[in-house]
Amino acid sequence: MKITDGEVLHVAALARIRLDNSEARGLRSDLDKILGYMDILAAVDTTGVNPTHHPLPLVNAMRDDREQGCQDLADVLRNAPQHEDGYIAVPRVI
């Protein structure tokens, strides 16, 4: 599939990208190569091949969503760099 300079400039305008003619020619050449590879892939016979969304079998690695108790406030405050009156003290941000 061949793409024209005009089509490259049109897509660039849609993307709000300014291209001069030499840049458009370079992109046209690159896009021609990419579309050529797409033509090769389109010619591959894929009958009987099941579509996949990932090449490896994925397993949900997340733990079960179960209710658990909270951490003890004393443990939380012991890990805080600074605490005051039962709260974690942080620097003021203005």
PyMOL Python script that loads the backbone (N, CA, C, O; Angstrom):
from pymol import cmd

cmd.read_pdbstr("""\
ATOM      1  N   MET A   1       0.855  -1.179   0.000  1.00  0.00           N
ATOM      2  CA  MET A   1       0.000   0.000   0.000  1.00  0.00           C
ATOM      3  C   MET A   1       0.894   1.234   0.000  1.00  0.00           C
ATOM      4  O   MET A   1       1.823   1.342   0.801  1.00  0.00           O
ATOM      5  N   LYS A   2       0.615   2.118  -0.868  1.00  0.00           N
ATOM      6  CA  LYS A   2       1.383   3.354  -0.960  1.00  0.00           C
ATOM      7  C   LYS A   2       0.602   4.481  -0.309  1.00  0.00           C
ATOM      8  O   LYS A   2      -0.623   4.553  -0.402  1.00  0.00           O
ATOM      9  N   ILE A   3       1.330   5.341   0.338  1.00  0.00           N
ATOM     10  CA  ILE A   3       0.745   6.511   0.977  1.00  0.00           C
ATOM     11  C   ILE A   3       1.348   7.742   0.307  1.00  0.00           C
ATOM     12  O   ILE A   3       2.523   7.741  -0.061  1.00  0.00           O
ATOM     13  N   THR A   4       0.556   8.770   0.153  1.00  0.00           N
ATOM     14  CA  THR A   4       1.032   9.966  -0.553  1.00  0.00           C
ATOM     15  C   THR A   4       1.499  11.022   0.439  1.00  0.00           C
ATOM     16  O   THR A   4       1.176  10.966   1.626  1.00  0.00           O
ATOM     17  N   ASP A   5       2.259  11.978  -0.066  1.00  0.00           N
ATOM     18  CA  ASP A   5       2.683  13.106   0.775  1.00  0.00           C
ATOM     19  C   ASP A   5       1.475  13.867   1.304  1.00  0.00           C
ATOM     20  O   ASP A   5       1.471  14.337   2.441  1.00  0.00           O
ATOM     21  N   GLY A   6       0.447  13.981   0.461  1.00  0.00           N
ATOM     22  CA  GLY A   6      -0.761  14.674   0.872  1.00  0.00           C
ATOM     23  C   GLY A   6      -1.444  13.988   2.048  1.00  0.00           C
ATOM     24  O   GLY A   6      -1.944  14.652   2.956  1.00  0.00           O
ATOM     25  N   GLU A   7      -1.463  12.657   2.028  1.00  0.00           N
ATOM     26  CA  GLU A   7      -2.059  11.923   3.145  1.00  0.00           C
ATOM     27  C   GLU A   7      -1.238  12.108   4.417  1.00  0.00           C
ATOM     28  O   GLU A   7      -1.798  12.243   5.505  1.00  0.00           O
ATOM     29  N   VAL A   8       0.080  12.113   4.284  1.00  0.00           N
ATOM     30  CA  VAL A   8       0.948  12.340   5.449  1.00  0.00           C
ATOM     31  C   VAL A   8       0.688  13.727   6.020  1.00  0.00           C
ATOM     32  O   VAL A   8       0.562  13.882   7.235  1.00  0.00           O
ATOM     33  N   LEU A   9       0.607  14.724   5.165  1.00  0.00           N
ATOM     34  CA  LEU A   9       0.353  16.089   5.623  1.00  0.00           C
ATOM     35  C   LEU A   9      -1.036  16.219   6.243  1.00  0.00           C
ATOM     36  O   LEU A   9      -1.225  16.967   7.203  1.00  0.00           O
ATOM     37  N   HIS A  10      -2.010  15.485   5.690  1.00  0.00           N
ATOM     38  CA  HIS A  10      -3.365  15.516   6.243  1.00  0.00           C
ATOM     39  C   HIS A  10      -3.375  14.934   7.659  1.00  0.00           C
ATOM     40  O   HIS A  10      -3.959  15.526   8.567  1.00  0.00           O
ATOM     41  N   VAL A  11      -2.736  13.787   7.849  1.00  0.00           N
ATOM     42  CA  VAL A  11      -2.680  13.169   9.173  1.00  0.00           C
ATOM     43  C   VAL A  11      -1.901  14.070  10.131  1.00  0.00           C
ATOM     44  O   VAL A  11      -2.281  14.211  11.293  1.00  0.00           O
ATOM     45  N   ALA A  12      -0.832  14.670   9.659  1.00  0.00           N
ATOM     46  CA  ALA A  12      -0.055  15.584  10.500  1.00  0.00           C
ATOM     47  C   ALA A  12      -0.916  16.771  10.928  1.00  0.00           C
ATOM     48  O   ALA A  12      -0.840  17.216  12.073  1.00  0.00           O
ATOM     49  N   ALA A  13      -1.733  17.282  10.008  1.00  0.00           N
ATOM     50  CA  ALA A  13      -2.614  18.402  10.352  1.00  0.00           C
ATOM     51  C   ALA A  13      -3.641  17.968  11.400  1.00  0.00           C
ATOM     52  O   ALA A  13      -3.956  18.736  12.309  1.00  0.00           O
ATOM     53  N   LEU A  14      -4.171  16.733  11.279  1.00  0.00           N
ATOM     54  CA  LEU A  14      -5.124  16.234  12.270  1.00  0.00           C
ATOM     55  C   LEU A  14      -4.471  16.117  13.642  1.00  0.00           C
ATOM     56  O   LEU A  14      -5.115  16.349  14.665  1.00  0.00           O
ATOM     57  N   ALA A  15      -3.190  15.755  13.660  1.00  0.00           N
ATOM     58  CA  ALA A  15      -2.452  15.624  14.909  1.00  0.00           C
ATOM     59  C   ALA A  15      -1.850  16.949  15.351  1.00  0.00           C
ATOM     60  O   ALA A  15      -1.165  17.019  16.371  1.00  0.00           O
ATOM     61  N   ARG A  16      -2.104  17.988  14.588  1.00  0.00           N
ATOM     62  CA  ARG A  16      -1.575  19.327  14.870  1.00  0.00           C
ATOM     63  C   ARG A  16      -0.044  19.325  14.926  1.00  0.00           C
ATOM     64  O   ARG A  16       0.568  19.891  15.832  1.00  0.00           O
ATOM     65  N   ILE A  17       0.550  18.667  13.923  1.00  0.00           N
ATOM     66  CA  ILE A  17       2.002  18.617  13.789  1.00  0.00           C
ATOM     67  C   ILE A  17       2.370  19.332  12.498  1.00  0.00           C
ATOM     68  O   ILE A  17       1.824  19.032  11.436  1.00  0.00           O
ATOM     69  N   ARG A  18       3.294  20.274  12.594  1.00  0.00           N
ATOM     70  CA  ARG A  18       3.756  20.969  11.394  1.00  0.00           C
ATOM     71  C   ARG A  18       4.913  20.192  10.778  1.00  0.00           C
ATOM     72  O   ARG A  18       5.885  19.866  11.459  1.00  0.00           O
ATOM     73  N   LEU A  19       4.802  19.901   9.502  1.00  0.00           N
ATOM     74  CA  LEU A  19       5.861  19.214   8.777  1.00  0.00           C
ATOM     75  C   LEU A  19       6.199  20.008   7.533  1.00  0.00           C
ATOM     76  O   LEU A  19       5.313  20.542   6.866  1.00  0.00           O
ATOM     77  N   ASP A  20       7.490  20.085   7.221  1.00  0.00           N
ATOM     78  CA  ASP A  20       7.840  20.638   5.923  1.00  0.00           C
ATOM     79  C   ASP A  20       7.862  19.482   4.921  1.00  0.00           C
ATOM     80  O   ASP A  20       7.683  18.325   5.299  1.00  0.00           O
ATOM     81  N   ASN A  21       8.080  19.797   3.654  1.00  0.00           N
ATOM     82  CA  ASN A  21       7.990  18.775   2.608  1.00  0.00           C
ATOM     83  C   ASN A  21       9.020  17.667   2.776  1.00  0.00           C
ATOM     84  O   ASN A  21       8.716  16.505   2.506  1.00  0.00           O
ATOM     85  N   SER A  22      10.237  18.000   3.218  1.00  0.00           N
ATOM     86  CA  SER A  22      11.256  16.963   3.380  1.00  0.00           C
ATOM     87  C   SER A  22      10.898  16.017   4.529  1.00  0.00           C
ATOM     88  O   SER A  22      11.137  14.813   4.437  1.00  0.00           O
ATOM     89  N   GLU A  23      10.326  16.557   5.612  1.00  0.00           N
ATOM     90  CA  GLU A  23       9.887  15.710   6.717  1.00  0.00           C
ATOM     91  C   GLU A  23       8.730  14.812   6.290  1.00  0.00           C
ATOM     92  O   GLU A  23       8.665  13.645   6.677  1.00  0.00           O
ATOM     93  N   ALA A  24       7.823  15.360   5.492  1.00  0.00           N
ATOM     94  CA  ALA A  24       6.688  14.577   5.001  1.00  0.00           C
ATOM     95  C   ALA A  24       7.168  13.429   4.118  1.00  0.00           C
ATOM     96  O   ALA A  24       6.645  12.318   4.202  1.00  0.00           O
ATOM     97  N   ARG A  25       8.164  13.696   3.270  1.00  0.00           N
ATOM     98  CA  ARG A  25       8.708  12.626   2.413  1.00  0.00           C
ATOM     99  C   ARG A  25       9.355  11.534   3.259  1.00  0.00           C
ATOM    100  O   ARG A  25       9.183  10.348   2.977  1.00  0.00           O
ATOM    101  N   GLY A  26      10.095  11.924   4.289  1.00  0.00           N
ATOM    102  CA  GLY A  26      10.722  10.938   5.174  1.00  0.00           C
ATOM    103  C   GLY A  26       9.690  10.097   5.903  1.00  0.00           C
ATOM    104  O   GLY A  26       9.834   8.878   5.998  1.00  0.00           O
ATOM    105  N   LEU A  27       8.646  10.741   6.419  1.00  0.00           N
ATOM    106  CA  LEU A  27       7.590  10.001   7.097  1.00  0.00           C
ATOM    107  C   LEU A  27       6.821   9.111   6.126  1.00  0.00           C
ATOM    108  O   LEU A  27       6.420   8.002   6.481  1.00  0.00           O
ATOM    109  N   ARG A  28       6.617   9.593   4.904  1.00  0.00           N
ATOM    110  CA  ARG A  28       5.937   8.780   3.894  1.00  0.00           C
ATOM    111  C   ARG A  28       6.713   7.500   3.643  1.00  0.00           C
ATOM    112  O   ARG A  28       6.130   6.421   3.536  1.00  0.00           O
ATOM    113  N   SER A  29       8.028   7.624   3.549  1.00  0.00           N
ATOM    114  CA  SER A  29       8.872   6.456   3.331  1.00  0.00           C
ATOM    115  C   SER A  29       8.755   5.481   4.506  1.00  0.00           C
ATOM    116  O   SER A  29       8.614   4.275   4.302  1.00  0.00           O
ATOM    117  N   ASP A  30       8.813   5.999   5.721  1.00  0.00           N
ATOM    118  CA  ASP A  30       8.687   5.138   6.907  1.00  0.00           C
ATOM    119  C   ASP A  30       7.315   4.471   6.960  1.00  0.00           C
ATOM    120  O   ASP A  30       7.211   3.275   7.236  1.00  0.00           O
ATOM    121  N   LEU A  31       6.268   5.245   6.695  1.00  0.00           N
ATOM    122  CA  LEU A  31       4.916   4.679   6.731  1.00  0.00           C
ATOM    123  C   LEU A  31       4.710   3.656   5.620  1.00  0.00           C
ATOM    124  O   LEU A  31       4.002   2.670   5.820  1.00  0.00           O
ATOM    125  N   ASP A  32       5.313   3.871   4.458  1.00  0.00           N
ATOM    126  CA  ASP A  32       5.238   2.884   3.378  1.00  0.00           C
ATOM    127  C   ASP A  32       5.839   1.554   3.829  1.00  0.00           C
ATOM    128  O   ASP A  32       5.283   0.493   3.546  1.00  0.00           O
ATOM    129  N   LYS A  33       6.966   1.608   4.528  1.00  0.00           N
ATOM    130  CA  LYS A  33       7.594   0.375   5.017  1.00  0.00           C
ATOM    131  C   LYS A  33       6.687  -0.323   6.036  1.00  0.00           C
ATOM    132  O   LYS A  33       6.508  -1.540   5.988  1.00  0.00           O
ATOM    133  N   ILE A  34       6.123   0.456   6.950  1.00  0.00           N
ATOM    134  CA  ILE A  34       5.246  -0.125   7.969  1.00  0.00           C
ATOM    135  C   ILE A  34       4.027  -0.759   7.317  1.00  0.00           C
ATOM    136  O   ILE A  34       3.649  -1.879   7.660  1.00  0.00           O
ATOM    137  N   LEU A  35       3.414  -0.054   6.387  1.00  0.00           N
ATOM    138  CA  LEU A  35       2.235  -0.597   5.718  1.00  0.00           C
ATOM    139  C   LEU A  35       2.594  -1.804   4.865  1.00  0.00           C
ATOM    140  O   LEU A  35       1.773  -2.706   4.700  1.00  0.00           O
ATOM    141  N   GLY A  36       3.814  -1.839   4.316  1.00  0.00           N
ATOM    142  CA  GLY A  36       4.277  -3.014   3.574  1.00  0.00           C
ATOM    143  C   GLY A  36       4.340  -4.238   4.483  1.00  0.00           C
ATOM    144  O   GLY A  36       3.949  -5.333   4.078  1.00  0.00           O
ATOM    145  N   TYR A  37       4.828  -4.057   5.706  1.00  0.00           N
ATOM    146  CA  TYR A  37       4.846  -5.160   6.667  1.00  0.00           C
ATOM    147  C   TYR A  37       3.428  -5.596   7.022  1.00  0.00           C
ATOM    148  O   TYR A  37       3.180  -6.786   7.217  1.00  0.00           O
ATOM    149  N   MET A  38       2.504  -4.658   7.110  1.00  0.00           N
ATOM    150  CA  MET A  38       1.110  -5.009   7.381  1.00  0.00           C
ATOM    151  C   MET A  38       0.536  -5.839   6.239  1.00  0.00           C
ATOM    152  O   MET A  38      -0.238  -6.766   6.479  1.00  0.00           O
ATOM    153  N   ASP A  39       0.906  -5.516   4.993  1.00  0.00           N
ATOM    154  CA  ASP A  39       0.462  -6.311   3.846  1.00  0.00           C
ATOM    155  C   ASP A  39       0.992  -7.737   3.935  1.00  0.00           C
ATOM    156  O   ASP A  39       0.277  -8.685   3.613  1.00  0.00           O
ATOM    157  N   ILE A  40       2.246  -7.896   4.371  1.00  0.00           N
ATOM    158  CA  ILE A  40       2.821  -9.236   4.544  1.00  0.00           C
ATOM    159  C   ILE A  40       2.038 -10.003   5.601  1.00  0.00           C
ATOM    160  O   ILE A  40       1.716 -11.176   5.407  1.00  0.00           O
ATOM    161  N   LEU A  41       1.730  -9.346   6.722  1.00  0.00           N
ATOM    162  CA  LEU A  41       0.970 -10.008   7.776  1.00  0.00           C
ATOM    163  C   LEU A  41      -0.451 -10.352   7.337  1.00  0.00           C
ATOM    164  O   LEU A  41      -1.001 -11.378   7.737  1.00  0.00           O
ATOM    165  N   ALA A  42      -1.035  -9.497   6.520  1.00  0.00           N
ATOM    166  CA  ALA A  42      -2.394  -9.754   6.046  1.00  0.00           C
ATOM    167  C   ALA A  42      -2.430 -10.966   5.118  1.00  0.00           C
ATOM    168  O   ALA A  42      -3.472 -11.607   4.988  1.00  0.00           O
ATOM    169  N   ALA A  43      -1.312 -11.289   4.473  1.00  0.00           N
ATOM    170  CA  ALA A  43      -1.260 -12.418   3.549  1.00  0.00           C
ATOM    171  C   ALA A  43      -1.085 -13.749   4.268  1.00  0.00           C
ATOM    172  O   ALA A  43      -1.230 -14.798   3.641  1.00  0.00           O
ATOM    173  N   VAL A  44      -0.776 -13.740   5.563  1.00  0.00           N
ATOM    174  CA  VAL A  44      -0.565 -14.975   6.317  1.00  0.00           C
ATOM    175  C   VAL A  44      -1.905 -15.663   6.548  1.00  0.00           C
ATOM    176  O   VAL A  44      -2.879 -15.026   6.948  1.00  0.00           O
ATOM    177  N   ASP A  45      -1.948 -16.983   6.292  1.00  0.00           N
ATOM    178  CA  ASP A  45      -3.164 -17.765   6.492  1.00  0.00           C
ATOM    179  C   ASP A  45      -3.330 -18.073   7.979  1.00  0.00           C
ATOM    180  O   ASP A  45      -2.524 -18.802   8.556  1.00  0.00           O
ATOM    181  N   THR A  46      -4.364 -17.524   8.593  1.00  0.00           N
ATOM    182  CA  THR A  46      -4.588 -17.720  10.024  1.00  0.00           C
ATOM    183  C   THR A  46      -5.856 -18.526  10.302  1.00  0.00           C
ATOM    184  O   THR A  46      -6.392 -18.476  11.409  1.00  0.00           O
ATOM    185  N   THR A  47      -6.332 -19.263   9.311  1.00  0.00           N
ATOM    186  CA  THR A  47      -7.525 -20.070   9.545  1.00  0.00           C
ATOM    187  C   THR A  47      -7.198 -21.160  10.555  1.00  0.00           C
ATOM    188  O   THR A  47      -6.156 -21.809  10.464  1.00  0.00           O
ATOM    189  N   GLY A  48      -8.076 -21.352  11.499  1.00  0.00           N
ATOM    190  CA  GLY A  48      -7.882 -22.361  12.528  1.00  0.00           C
ATOM    191  C   GLY A  48      -7.024 -21.907  13.692  1.00  0.00           C
ATOM    192  O   GLY A  48      -6.801 -22.680  14.623  1.00  0.00           O
ATOM    193  N   VAL A  49      -6.539 -20.680  13.665  1.00  0.00           N
ATOM    194  CA  VAL A  49      -5.729 -20.157  14.764  1.00  0.00           C
ATOM    195  C   VAL A  49      -6.639 -19.353  15.680  1.00  0.00           C
ATOM    196  O   VAL A  49      -7.285 -18.397  15.251  1.00  0.00           O
ATOM    197  N   ASN A  50      -6.680 -19.749  16.932  1.00  0.00           N
ATOM    198  CA  ASN A  50      -7.525 -19.034  17.890  1.00  0.00           C
ATOM    199  C   ASN A  50      -6.897 -17.693  18.235  1.00  0.00           C
ATOM    200  O   ASN A  50      -5.685 -17.606  18.433  1.00  0.00           O
ATOM    201  N   PRO A  51      -7.713 -16.648  18.308  1.00  0.00           N
ATOM    202  CA  PRO A  51      -7.170 -15.345  18.690  1.00  0.00           C
ATOM    203  C   PRO A  51      -6.709 -15.366  20.147  1.00  0.00           C
ATOM    204  O   PRO A  51      -7.328 -16.013  20.993  1.00  0.00           O
ATOM    205  N   THR A  52      -5.638 -14.666  20.428  1.00  0.00           N
ATOM    206  CA  THR A  52      -5.127 -14.577  21.793  1.00  0.00           C
ATOM    207  C   THR A  52      -4.953 -13.121  22.167  1.00  0.00           C
ATOM    208  O   THR A  52      -4.653 -12.280  21.319  1.00  0.00           O
ATOM    209  N   HIS A  53      -5.141 -12.834  23.425  1.00  0.00           N
ATOM    210  CA  HIS A  53      -4.894 -11.478  23.907  1.00  0.00           C
ATOM    211  C   HIS A  53      -3.549 -11.387  24.594  1.00  0.00           C
ATOM    212  O   HIS A  53      -3.056 -10.290  24.859  1.00  0.00           O
ATOM    213  N   HIS A  54      -2.943 -12.548  24.890  1.00  0.00           N
ATOM    214  CA  HIS A  54      -1.623 -12.570  25.513  1.00  0.00           C
ATOM    215  C   HIS A  54      -0.966 -13.900  25.180  1.00  0.00           C
ATOM    216  O   HIS A  54      -1.643 -14.928  25.181  1.00  0.00           O
ATOM    217  N   PRO A  55       0.327 -13.911  24.894  1.00  0.00           N
ATOM    218  CA  PRO A  55       0.967 -15.159  24.500  1.00  0.00           C
ATOM    219  C   PRO A  55       1.162 -16.155  25.647  1.00  0.00           C
ATOM    220  O   PRO A  55       1.388 -17.339  25.399  1.00  0.00           O
ATOM    221  N   LEU A  56       1.079 -15.699  26.874  1.00  0.00           N
ATOM    222  CA  LEU A  56       1.287 -16.575  28.030  1.00  0.00           C
ATOM    223  C   LEU A  56       0.009 -16.683  28.845  1.00  0.00           C
ATOM    224  O   LEU A  56      -0.763 -15.727  28.915  1.00  0.00           O
ATOM    225  N   PRO A  57      -0.226 -17.843  29.467  1.00  0.00           N
ATOM    226  CA  PRO A  57      -1.412 -17.943  30.321  1.00  0.00           C
ATOM    227  C   PRO A  57      -1.217 -17.089  31.571  1.00  0.00           C
ATOM    228  O   PRO A  57      -0.226 -17.238  32.286  1.00  0.00           O
ATOM    229  N   LEU A  58      -2.153 -16.210  31.823  1.00  0.00           N
ATOM    230  CA  LEU A  58      -2.044 -15.314  32.970  1.00  0.00           C
ATOM    231  C   LEU A  58      -2.938 -15.798  34.100  1.00  0.00           C
ATOM    232  O   LEU A  58      -4.034 -16.310  33.874  1.00  0.00           O
ATOM    233  N   VAL A  59      -2.455 -15.626  35.300  1.00  0.00           N
ATOM    234  CA  VAL A  59      -3.213 -15.980  36.493  1.00  0.00           C
ATOM    235  C   VAL A  59      -3.281 -14.734  37.357  1.00  0.00           C
ATOM    236  O   VAL A  59      -2.300 -14.003  37.491  1.00  0.00           O
ATOM    237  N   ASN A  60      -4.438 -14.500  37.938  1.00  0.00           N
ATOM    238  CA  ASN A  60      -4.589 -13.342  38.799  1.00  0.00           C
ATOM    239  C   ASN A  60      -3.729 -13.547  40.045  1.00  0.00           C
ATOM    240  O   ASN A  60      -3.955 -14.480  40.815  1.00  0.00           O
ATOM    241  N   ALA A  61      -2.758 -12.684  40.235  1.00  0.00           N
ATOM    242  CA  ALA A  61      -1.840 -12.814  41.362  1.00  0.00           C
ATOM    243  C   ALA A  61      -2.319 -12.042  42.593  1.00  0.00           C
ATOM    244  O   ALA A  61      -1.607 -11.969  43.594  1.00  0.00           O
ATOM    245  N   MET A  62      -3.493 -11.482  42.523  1.00  0.00           N
ATOM    246  CA  MET A  62      -4.006 -10.698  43.646  1.00  0.00           C
ATOM    247  C   MET A  62      -4.579 -11.642  44.712  1.00  0.00           C
ATOM    248  O   MET A  62      -5.078 -12.720  44.387  1.00  0.00           O
ATOM    249  N   ARG A  63      -4.507 -11.244  45.949  1.00  0.00           N
ATOM    250  CA  ARG A  63      -5.070 -12.038  47.033  1.00  0.00           C
ATOM    251  C   ARG A  63      -6.588 -11.877  47.041  1.00  0.00           C
ATOM    252  O   ARG A  63      -7.131 -10.957  46.430  1.00  0.00           O
ATOM    253  N   ASP A  64      -7.256 -12.781  47.736  1.00  0.00           N
ATOM    254  CA  ASP A  64      -8.703 -12.669  47.881  1.00  0.00           C
ATOM    255  C   ASP A  64      -9.029 -11.398  48.654  1.00  0.00           C
ATOM    256  O   ASP A  64      -8.301 -11.008  49.568  1.00  0.00           O
ATOM    257  N   ASP A  65     -10.115 -10.769  48.281  1.00  0.00           N
ATOM    258  CA  ASP A  65     -10.539  -9.538  48.940  1.00  0.00           C
ATOM    259  C   ASP A  65     -11.337  -9.908  50.186  1.00  0.00           C
ATOM    260  O   ASP A  65     -12.545 -10.135  50.127  1.00  0.00           O
ATOM    261  N   ARG A  66     -10.634  -9.962  51.312  1.00  0.00           N
ATOM    262  CA  ARG A  66     -11.263 -10.333  52.569  1.00  0.00           C
ATOM    263  C   ARG A  66     -11.104  -9.206  53.572  1.00  0.00           C
ATOM    264  O   ARG A  66     -10.114  -8.474  53.562  1.00  0.00           O
ATOM    265  N   GLU A  67     -12.087  -9.084  54.428  1.00  0.00           N
ATOM    266  CA  GLU A  67     -12.014  -8.080  55.486  1.00  0.00           C
ATOM    267  C   GLU A  67     -10.952  -8.503  56.491  1.00  0.00           C
ATOM    268  O   GLU A  67     -10.903  -9.658  56.915  1.00  0.00           O
ATOM    269  N   GLN A  68     -10.109  -7.556  56.861  1.00  0.00           N
ATOM    270  CA  GLN A  68      -9.065  -7.822  57.841  1.00  0.00           C
ATOM    271  C   GLN A  68      -9.068  -6.694  58.858  1.00  0.00           C
ATOM    272  O   GLN A  68      -9.597  -5.611  58.607  1.00  0.00           O
ATOM    273  N   GLY A  69      -8.476  -6.963  59.994  1.00  0.00           N
ATOM    274  CA  GLY A  69      -8.402  -5.947  61.035  1.00  0.00           C
ATOM    275  C   GLY A  69      -7.406  -4.856  60.664  1.00  0.00           C
ATOM    276  O   GLY A  69      -6.545  -5.052  59.806  1.00  0.00           O
ATOM    277  N   CYS A  70      -7.529  -3.720  61.311  1.00  0.00           N
ATOM    278  CA  CYS A  70      -6.621  -2.597  61.087  1.00  0.00           C
ATOM    279  C   CYS A  70      -5.326  -2.803  61.865  1.00  0.00           C
ATOM    280  O   CYS A  70      -5.268  -3.579  62.819  1.00  0.00           O
ATOM    281  N   GLN A  71      -4.301  -2.095  61.436  1.00  0.00           N
ATOM    282  CA  GLN A  71      -3.047  -2.103  62.176  1.00  0.00           C
ATOM    283  C   GLN A  71      -3.236  -1.342  63.482  1.00  0.00           C
ATOM    284  O   GLN A  71      -4.024  -0.399  63.556  1.00  0.00           O
ATOM    285  N   ASP A  72      -2.529  -1.746  64.476  1.00  0.00           N
ATOM    286  CA  ASP A  72      -2.586  -1.076  65.762  1.00  0.00           C
ATOM    287  C   ASP A  72      -1.995   0.332  65.624  1.00  0.00           C
ATOM    288  O   ASP A  72      -0.939   0.500  65.014  1.00  0.00           O
ATOM    289  N   LEU A  73      -2.664   1.335  66.181  1.00  0.00           N
ATOM    290  CA  LEU A  73      -2.224   2.727  66.063  1.00  0.00           C
ATOM    291  C   LEU A  73      -0.812   2.910  66.606  1.00  0.00           C
ATOM    292  O   LEU A  73      -0.035   3.683  66.045  1.00  0.00           O
ATOM    293  N   ALA A  74      -0.470   2.224  67.673  1.00  0.00           N
ATOM    294  CA  ALA A  74       0.878   2.359  68.238  1.00  0.00           C
ATOM    295  C   ALA A  74       1.935   1.865  67.256  1.00  0.00           C
ATOM    296  O   ALA A  74       3.013   2.453  67.162  1.00  0.00           O
ATOM    297  N   ASP A  75       1.637   0.784  66.518  1.00  0.00           N
ATOM    298  CA  ASP A  75       2.578   0.280  65.508  1.00  0.00           C
ATOM    299  C   ASP A  75       2.751   1.278  64.369  1.00  0.00           C
ATOM    300  O   ASP A  75       3.862   1.501  63.889  1.00  0.00           O
ATOM    301  N   VAL A  76       1.643   1.875  63.943  1.00  0.00           N
ATOM    302  CA  VAL A  76       1.699   2.851  62.852  1.00  0.00           C
ATOM    303  C   VAL A  76       2.527   4.061  63.287  1.00  0.00           C
ATOM    304  O   VAL A  76       3.406   4.506  62.548  1.00  0.00           O
ATOM    305  N   LEU A  77       2.259   4.585  64.453  1.00  0.00           N
ATOM    306  CA  LEU A  77       2.979   5.770  64.921  1.00  0.00           C
ATOM    307  C   LEU A  77       4.447   5.463  65.187  1.00  0.00           C
ATOM    308  O   LEU A  77       5.294   6.344  65.040  1.00  0.00           O
ATOM    309  N   ARG A  78       4.763   4.236  65.574  1.00  0.00           N
ATOM    310  CA  ARG A  78       6.151   3.850  65.811  1.00  0.00           C
ATOM    311  C   ARG A  78       6.952   3.893  64.490  1.00  0.00           C
ATOM    312  O   ARG A  78       8.156   4.148  64.514  1.00  0.00           O
ATOM    313  N   ASN A  79       6.303   3.650  63.357  1.00  0.00           N
ATOM    314  CA  ASN A  79       6.971   3.684  62.059  1.00  0.00           C
ATOM    315  C   ASN A  79       7.004   5.078  61.435  1.00  0.00           C
ATOM    316  O   ASN A  79       7.720   5.292  60.456  1.00  0.00           O
ATOM    317  N   ALA A  80       6.255   6.015  61.971  1.00  0.00           N
ATOM    318  CA  ALA A  80       6.215   7.369  61.419  1.00  0.00           C
ATOM    319  C   ALA A  80       7.447   8.145  61.868  1.00  0.00           C
ATOM    320  O   ALA A  80       7.869   7.998  63.016  1.00  0.00           O
ATOM    321  N   PRO A  81       8.039   8.968  61.000  1.00  0.00           N
ATOM    322  CA  PRO A  81       9.203   9.758  61.402  1.00  0.00           C
ATOM    323  C   PRO A  81       8.881  10.723  62.542  1.00  0.00           C
ATOM    324  O   PRO A  81       9.696  10.933  63.440  1.00  0.00           O
ATOM    325  N   GLN A  82       7.666  11.314  62.493  1.00  0.00           N
ATOM    326  CA  GLN A  82       7.234  12.224  63.558  1.00  0.00           C
ATOM    327  C   GLN A  82       5.744  11.999  63.793  1.00  0.00           C
ATOM    328  O   GLN A  82       4.987  11.764  62.851  1.00  0.00           O
ATOM    329  N   HIS A  83       5.335  12.072  65.040  1.00  0.00           N
ATOM    330  CA  HIS A  83       3.906  11.989  65.341  1.00  0.00           C
ATOM    331  C   HIS A  83       3.593  12.900  66.520  1.00  0.00           C
ATOM    332  O   HIS A  83       4.453  13.222  67.341  1.00  0.00           O
ATOM    333  N   GLU A  84       2.316  13.304  66.568  1.00  0.00           N
ATOM    334  CA  GLU A  84       1.903  14.251  67.597  1.00  0.00           C
ATOM    335  C   GLU A  84       0.419  14.027  67.903  1.00  0.00           C
ATOM    336  O   GLU A  84      -0.406  14.037  66.989  1.00  0.00           O
ATOM    337  N   ASP A  85       0.085  13.831  69.136  1.00  0.00           N
ATOM    338  CA  ASP A  85      -1.300  13.650  69.596  1.00  0.00           C
ATOM    339  C   ASP A  85      -2.029  12.530  68.850  1.00  0.00           C
ATOM    340  O   ASP A  85      -3.216  12.665  68.555  1.00  0.00           O
ATOM    341  N   GLY A  86      -1.348  11.440  68.544  1.00  0.00           N
ATOM    342  CA  GLY A  86      -1.986  10.308  67.882  1.00  0.00           C
ATOM    343  C   GLY A  86      -2.107  10.446  66.375  1.00  0.00           C
ATOM    344  O   GLY A  86      -2.793   9.646  65.738  1.00  0.00           O
ATOM    345  N   TYR A  87      -1.456  11.440  65.793  1.00  0.00           N
ATOM    346  CA  TYR A  87      -1.491  11.649  64.343  1.00  0.00           C
ATOM    347  C   TYR A  87      -0.063  11.673  63.807  1.00  0.00           C
ATOM    348  O   TYR A  87       0.879  11.987  64.536  1.00  0.00           O
ATOM    349  N   ILE A  88       0.088  11.339  62.533  1.00  0.00           N
ATOM    350  CA  ILE A  88       1.397  11.439  61.880  1.00  0.00           C
ATOM    351  C   ILE A  88       1.627  12.895  61.518  1.00  0.00           C
ATOM    352  O   ILE A  88       0.784  13.510  60.865  1.00  0.00           O
ATOM    353  N   ALA A  89       2.758  13.456  61.932  1.00  0.00           N
ATOM    354  CA  ALA A  89       3.076  14.859  61.651  1.00  0.00           C
ATOM    355  C   ALA A  89       3.839  14.925  60.333  1.00  0.00           C
ATOM    356  O   ALA A  89       4.815  14.203  60.130  1.00  0.00           O
ATOM    357  N   VAL A  90       3.385  15.788  59.453  1.00  0.00           N
ATOM    358  CA  VAL A  90       4.045  15.981  58.150  1.00  0.00           C
ATOM    359  C   VAL A  90       4.386  17.461  57.994  1.00  0.00           C
ATOM    360  O   VAL A  90       3.759  18.309  58.628  1.00  0.00           O
ATOM    361  N   PRO A  91       5.386  17.783  57.145  1.00  0.00           N
ATOM    362  CA  PRO A  91       5.726  19.196  56.938  1.00  0.00           C
ATOM    363  C   PRO A  91       4.545  19.946  56.281  1.00  0.00           C
ATOM    364  O   PRO A  91       3.794  19.388  55.482  1.00  0.00           O
ATOM    365  N   ARG A  92       4.420  21.198  56.643  1.00  0.00           N
ATOM    366  CA  ARG A  92       3.389  22.047  56.067  1.00  0.00           C
ATOM    367  C   ARG A  92       3.725  22.326  54.598  1.00  0.00           C
ATOM    368  O   ARG A  92       4.869  22.641  54.271  1.00  0.00           O
ATOM    369  N   VAL A  93       2.730  22.212  53.719  1.00  0.00           N
ATOM    370  CA  VAL A  93       2.905  22.481  52.292  1.00  0.00           C
ATOM    371  C   VAL A  93       1.991  23.631  51.922  1.00  0.00           C
ATOM    372  O   VAL A  93       0.778  23.571  52.126  1.00  0.00           O
ATOM    373  N   ILE A  94       2.580  24.667  51.380  1.00  0.00           N
ATOM    374  CA  ILE A  94       1.767  25.833  51.009  1.00  0.00           C
ATOM    375  C   ILE A  94       1.816  25.997  49.510  1.00  0.00           C
ATOM    376  O   ILE A  94       1.203  26.917  48.969  1.00  0.00           O
TER     377      ILE A  94
END
""", "prot")
cmd.dss("prot")
cmd.show_as("cartoon", "prot")
cmd.util.cbc("prot")
cmd.orient("prot")
